[in-house]
Amino acid sequence: MLKITVESSATEIRFRLEGKVAGPWVRELEKTWRESAAICGIDHITVDMSEVTFVDTDGRELLAQLCRGGATLKASGCMMKCLVEDIRRSARNQPGQRNC
């Protein structure tokens, strides 16, 4: 299960995630991301992963896609911090990509 809370301001969209970014919840997060970005028209997105407990392969790819698109990924806990750092490192190694 994944709980997605969307908070938006004039300059930012923040996704607060709680639970697992896995299985059908990956598609739900992607849908929420695309809809929110289209409605709000804001480029700056922050993904707060402080309460994420697990990320599967598809979830990791979506988070990497968000990162390459300029989203800021925030995490706590050893596992999630390592995951986010790995995604950031991969994004930095790809020419023409935004930093996250």
N, C-alpha and C positions, 0 to 999 in steps of 0.2 A: 504494500500500500504506500502511496505517496500523497502527501498533502501539499498543495501548491497555493501559497498566499501571494497575491499580486498587490503590490503597493506602488502607486505612481504619483509623481509630482511633476512640476513643470519641466524639470530637467532630467529626470531619471525614472526608470522602471526597476523595481526590485522584486525578484522572485525569492521568496523564503520557502525552502524545501524541507520537508520533514518525512523521513522514512526511506524507502528504497527507490532509487532511480534504476528501475529494471522492468523487464517484460513490457506489458501494455502501458505502463506508466511513462515510459520513454516517449511513446507517441503522444500521450496526453501533455507532457511537458513541451514537446515540440509544437503542438497545436496551440497551446497557451502562449508560447513565445511568439509565434508568427501572428496570432490574432492581436496580442497586446502591442506589438511593434507597429502593426498596421493601423490600429485604432489611435494609438497615442502619437505615432510619428516621431518617437524619441529614439535616438541612436544609442544613448548610454543605458546599458542594462547591467545590473548587479545581480549575481546569483549567490544567495546566502545558503551555503550548504552546511551550516553549523549543526543541523539536526539530521543530516543524512547518515544512514547506517550502512548502506551498501550501494554500489554502482556496478551494473553488469557491463558487458562489452558494448552493447548498443547505447547504453547510458553514457559511457565514457566517450563514445564517438560524438554523441549529441553535445555533450559539454565541451568537447574539443571544437566542434563547429561553432558553438556560441563564442568561445574564446577567440577563435580565428576571426570572428565577426566583430570583435571589439568588446565583448562582455567581460566584466570583472568577476572572477570566481573567488569567493571567500569561503574558507573552511576552518573547522577546528577539529582537534583530534588528530592523532598521528597518521592514521590511514588516509583520511580525506585530505590532509595537508600534503601528503606524499603524492596522492593522485593529482591534485591541483598543480603541484610543482612539475610533475611529469607532463601534464597537458601544456603548461606554460613553456616548458623547455622545448617541446615538440613544435609549438607555434612559433617560437623564436627562430627555429631552424628552417622555417619555410619562408622563402623570400616573398615580399609583397603582402605579408599578413600583418594584421594589427596585433599589438601586444595586449595581453589580458592580465 
